[in-house]
Amino acid sequence: MKIIKISALWCPACLITNKALDKYLNENKDIEIVNLDYDFDEEEVKKYNVGTILPVLIFEKDNKEVLRLIGEKNYDEIKKAVGEL
């Protein structure tokens, strides 16, 4: 599985979600992560049609999107959502 994380330096919700996602990734080492910055990676971010609410976590299996989480998420929310895939 791969997670594409789209966030921004100025985004408080991103900071909270980053901490939760880091904890989740430490427990699940087989997940690839791609970090994109909303402001600095504009061309790449446009491909994902993310809108204005950050952060956005896009989960892919076999290069197909299987889940998208939008906005601030805590560890339990991430774990529960991934567990339902």
N, C-alpha and C positions, 0 to 999 in steps of 0.2 A: 504494500500500500504506500501511497505517496500523499503528503499533505502540502498543499500550496497555501502559504500563509501570507496574506496581504494586510499590511499594517502601516502605521506612520509614526514618526518620532513624536509628534504633537498630540497623539491620541491616548488619553488616560485609560480607556477601556482596553486598548492594546497591551498596555503594561500589565494589567491584571490577567488578561488572557495568556500573555506570554509566559507568565509564571506558572499558570496551570498547565499549559501545553508542555513546557519544559519538564514538569513533574511527570506528565503522561509519557513523554518520549523517553525519559530515563527508565521507565518500566517496560517500554516496548521498543527495543533497540532495532527491530527489523523495519521500522517505518522511515522512509526517506522524507526529508523536509526541504521545501524550496521556499526561501524567504524573499518576498517582493515588497518594496517600499512604495506606498501609494503615490508619493511625490517624485521619487527618483527613478522609478521603473515604469513610467507612464505608458510607454508603448506596450510593454508586456502585460501590465495590469488591464489595459483596454480589452485585451483578448478574452478576459474573464467576465466582463460586463458586471462589475461589482457594485455600482451605485455609489452612495455617499456614506453609508453606515459601515464603520470599521470596528474591529478587525473582521476579515473574512477568512474562514478556513475552508478550503476546498479539498475534499478527500477523493482520491482517484484510485481505481483498481483497473489494471490493464489499460491505462491511458483513457479511461472513461470516468466522468464525474459520477460518484455514487452518493455523495452527501455534501451539503454546504451549510456551514454554521456562520451566522451573521451576528455581529455585536459581541458584547462582553460575555464570556463564558467562563465558568469555574471548572475545576478539575472534574468534579462529579458529572457535570453536564457533558463534558467532552467524552469521558469514559462511557457514560450511558449511551450517547449517540453512536459512538464507534461500535459499541457492543451490540447494537441493533442492526448492524450491517450484515 
